[in-house]
Amino acid sequence: MRTIKLILFGKLKEPYLRDACAEYEKRLGAYCKLETIELPPQRTLDEEARLALSKISRQASVAVLCIEGRQLSSEDFAAWLEQQPNETAILIGSSHGMSEELKARANLRLSMSAMTFPHQLARVMALEQLYRAFQINTGGKYHK
């Protein structure tokens, strides 16, 4: 079974966001082994990079969410995910951004939108798009 590591800094504070994440995490259990790794925020982006990289194996494919990343359709993201090895890490930086070291490690730099969203909402959106990608790739009914 494919392993997806969702690596991010900080914890969800709002109950409604925790509930949304829990729902998508439950749904994703049918398609992958999902590991959500909440890391404590660090003093510098370089320290955050070292901590995040320690959670990723050398053979893993990495996608980072960053403002200068590519915007993909759900179908294109699903196709990208389908082509990756059995371990994929998706990194969401802290509210301070993401280090160049993490961006350099990425196989995909991904932007959700040209708009700005709350940092914690990005987690929900990433989980939803992962679920949608698995539904697309397996011919499920969720994606219309």
C-alpha positions as CSV (number, residue, x, y, z in Angstrom):
1,M,0.0,0.0,0.0
2,R,1.2,3.5,-0.9
3,T,2.5,5.7,2.0
4,I,1.7,9.4,2.0
5,K,3.4,11.6,4.6
6,L,1.8,14.9,5.2
7,I,4.5,17.0,6.9
8,L,3.6,20.3,8.4
9,F,4.5,22.7,11.2
10,G,2.2,23.4,14.1
11,K,-1.1,21.9,15.2
12,L,-4.6,22.5,14.2
13,K,-6.4,24.7,16.7
14,E,-9.9,25.0,15.4
15,P,-12.3,22.1,16.0
16,Y,-14.0,22.5,12.7
17,L,-10.6,22.1,10.9
18,R,-9.7,19.1,13.0
19,D,-13.0,17.5,12.1
20,A,-12.5,18.1,8.4
21,C,-9.0,16.6,8.5
22,A,-10.2,13.6,10.4
23,E,-12.9,12.9,7.8
24,Y,-10.5,13.0,4.9
25,E,-7.9,11.0,6.9
26,K,-10.5,8.3,7.5
27,R,-11.5,8.3,3.8
28,L,-7.8,8.1,2.7
29,G,-7.3,5.0,4.8
30,A,-8.9,2.9,2.0
31,Y,-6.2,4.1,-0.5
32,C,-3.0,4.7,1.4
33,K,-1.2,4.6,4.7
34,L,-1.4,8.2,5.7
35,E,1.1,9.6,8.2
36,T,0.4,13.2,9.4
37,I,3.5,14.5,10.9
38,E,3.1,17.7,12.9
39,L,6.4,19.3,13.6
40,P,7.0,22.1,16.2
41,P,7.7,25.5,14.6
42,Q,11.4,26.3,14.6
43,R,13.2,29.6,15.0
44,T,14.5,29.7,11.4
45,L,13.4,28.2,8.0
46,D,16.7,26.3,7.8
47,E,16.0,24.6,11.1
48,E,12.5,23.7,9.9
49,A,14.1,22.3,6.7
50,R,16.5,20.1,8.7
51,L,13.6,18.8,10.8
52,A,11.3,18.1,7.9
53,L,14.0,16.4,5.8
54,S,14.8,14.0,8.7
55,K,11.2,12.6,8.2
56,I,11.6,11.9,4.5
57,S,13.4,8.9,3.1
58,R,15.8,9.3,0.2
59,Q,13.6,7.3,-2.2
60,A,10.4,9.3,-1.4
61,S,8.9,11.6,-3.9
62,V,8.3,15.1,-2.4
63,A,5.7,17.8,-3.2
64,V,6.0,21.1,-1.4
65,L,3.2,23.7,-1.3
66,C,4.7,27.1,-2.0
67,I,3.5,30.3,-3.5
68,E,5.8,30.1,-6.6
69,G,4.7,26.5,-7.3
70,R,2.7,25.3,-10.3
71,Q,-1.0,25.3,-10.2
72,L,-2.4,21.9,-11.4
73,S,-5.9,20.7,-12.0
74,S,-7.2,17.9,-9.8
75,E,-6.8,15.5,-12.8
76,D,-3.2,16.6,-13.4
77,F,-2.3,16.3,-9.7
78,A,-3.9,12.8,-9.7
79,A,-1.8,11.8,-12.7
80,W,1.3,13.1,-11.0
81,L,0.5,11.2,-7.8
82,E,-0.1,8.0,-9.8
83,Q,3.4,8.2,-11.3
84,Q,5.2,8.5,-8.0
85,P,6.9,5.7,-6.0
86,N,5.2,4.1,-3.1
87,E,6.3,6.8,-0.7
88,T,5.3,10.4,-1.3
89,A,5.8,13.3,1.1
90,I,3.7,16.4,0.9
91,L,5.2,19.4,2.9
92,I,3.3,22.4,4.0
93,G,5.7,25.0,5.4
94,S,5.1,27.2,8.4
95,S,3.4,30.6,8.2
96,H,6.8,32.0,7.7
97,G,7.3,30.2,4.4
98,M,9.6,27.4,3.3
99,S,13.3,27.2,3.0
100,E,15.1,27.0,-0.4
101,E,16.6,23.7,0.8
102,L,13.1,22.1,1.0
103,K,12.1,23.5,-2.3
104,A,15.2,22.1,-3.9
105,R,14.4,18.6,-2.6
106,A,10.9,18.7,-4.1
107,N,9.9,16.7,-7.2
108,L,6.9,19.1,-7.4
109,R,6.5,22.6,-6.3
110,L,2.7,23.1,-6.0
111,S,0.6,26.1,-5.5
112,M,-3.1,25.7,-4.6
113,S,-4.1,29.1,-5.9
114,A,-2.9,32.6,-6.6
115,M,-5.1,33.6,-3.6
116,T,-3.9,33.5,0.0
117,F,-5.5,31.1,2.4
118,P,-5.1,30.6,6.1
119,H,-2.1,28.3,6.8
120,Q,-4.3,25.7,8.7
121,L,-6.8,25.6,5.9
122,A,-4.1,24.4,3.5
123,R,-3.9,21.1,5.5
124,V,-7.6,20.5,4.9
125,M,-7.3,21.4,1.2
126,A,-4.3,19.1,0.7
127,L,-6.1,16.2,2.3
128,E,-9.2,16.8,0.2
129,Q,-7.1,16.9,-3.0
130,L,-5.3,13.7,-2.1
131,Y,-8.6,12.0,-1.6
132,R,-9.9,13.4,-4.8
133,A,-6.7,12.2,-6.6
134,F,-7.2,8.6,-5.4
135,Q,-10.9,8.8,-6.4
136,I,-9.9,10.0,-9.9
137,N,-7.2,7.3,-10.2
138,T,-9.6,4.5,-9.1
139,G,-12.6,5.7,-11.1
140,G,-14.6,6.7,-7.9
141,K,-17.7,8.8,-7.9
142,Y,-16.4,11.6,-5.7
143,H,-14.8,13.6,-8.5
144,K,-17.3,15.1,-11.0
